[in-house]
């Protein structure tokens, strides 16, 4: 049994499963909202309170992995840890307390592992598609098919970073949304060049905000059981547009009360849907596929 702990900028995610020539399966998953980037990401530092939350969360997930019978436990650090000036101190603290050494990966390897995970969900097809993973620290853009990764780019424009630049008023107003739109549009210009080059017209999203969007959609349709047991969920463009307008017209309290909305995503989801809309508009996508599998499954299913 293998356990993977993905130490993200907003959440820490655990998956436990088996990966052999004869058996691939997931037996346990759990996520904890940590906010590792909160209060320090704009300074490339893990704030003291976030540092402690991170250590406590890791201890909890490590214990869960052992309880599930994991013989190997792998820990992966991404944007917050790779950019933080005290990231090495966090790695050292985890190693001293648990014996686990966190492997910090760069954006290119992160994109590769995300693709490895998403392709196991069945969300990818045979034609070139844009796969995006919207994290708190970085966003991975991957042009791929179910069999081939064609192009990849990791940009340090995660939602916690955008939040530090453009804190949201409550209720939202048009001025701040226009600033966020302009910022994301400018920072993703090179992505549009690649989309044209590879003639991409489909959009796939993994984890984080896409989990939230798909769960909101499933709850609206009274299909939560189906969502919980599906590795991928398809959103029509009309459904996405409906959720987009609901989220942007709602107050913070109203967003927080939506079924399926995690507290840590109440603000982050706003930036995420602005980015998703920009990309969907450019691609003229009629649907968006949300994969429940992402980085952690990519590590699990590429480990022997």
QUIFENHU-V461714 format. One record per backbone hydrogen bond with DSSP energy under -1.0 kcal/mol. NH is the residue of the N-H (numbers start at 0). CO is the residue of the C=O. If there is no record, write none. Layout:
[[NH;CO] [NH;CO]]
This chain:
[[1;16] [2;71] [3;14] [4;73] [5;12] [6;75] [7;5] [7;10] [11;31] [12;5] [13;29] [14;3] [15;27] [16;1] [17;24] [19;22] [24;17] [26;15] [27;15] [29;13] [31;11] [33;9] [34;9] [36;8] [37;34] [39;36] [40;36] [42;39] [43;40] [44;39] [50;46] [51;47] [52;48] [53;49] [54;50] [55;51] [56;52] [57;53] [58;54] [59;55] [60;56] [61;57] [62;58] [63;59] [64;60] [65;61] [66;62] [67;63] [68;65] [69;64] [70;0] [71;0] [73;2] [75;4] [76;102] [77;6] [81;77] [82;78] [83;79] [84;43] [86;83] [89;85] [90;86] [91;87] [92;88] [93;89] [94;90] [95;91] [96;92] [97;93] [98;94] [102;74] [104;76] [109;105] [110;106] [111;107] [112;108] [113;109] [114;110] [115;111] [116;112] [117;113] [118;114] [119;116] [120;117] [128;143] [129;201] [130;141] [131;203] [132;139] [134;137] [138;154] [139;132] [140;152] [141;130] [142;150] [143;128] [144;147] [145;124] [149;142] [150;142] [152;140] [154;138] [156;154] [157;136] [158;134] [159;135] [160;135] [161;157] [162;158] [163;159] [164;160] [165;161] [176;172] [177;173] [178;174] [179;175] [180;176] [181;177] [182;178] [183;179] [184;180] [185;181] [186;182] [187;183] [188;185] [190;187] [191;187] [192;188] [193;189] [194;190] [195;191] [196;192] [197;193] [199;194] [203;129] [204;288] [205;131] [206;290] [209;206] [211;207] [212;208] [213;209] [214;210] [215;211] [216;212] [217;213] [218;214] [219;215] [220;216] [221;218] [222;217] [226;222] [227;223] [228;224] [229;226] [232;289] [234;287] [236;285] [239;235] [240;236] [241;237] [242;238] [243;239] [244;240] [245;241] [246;242] [247;243] [248;244] [249;245] [254;250] [255;251] [256;252] [257;254] [260;257] [264;261] [265;262] [268;264] [269;266] [271;267] [272;268] [273;269] [274;270] [275;271] [276;272] [277;273] [278;274] [279;275] [280;276] [281;277] [282;278] [283;279] [284;279] [287;234] [288;202] [289;232] [290;204] [291;230] [297;293] [298;294] [299;295] [300;296] [302;299]]
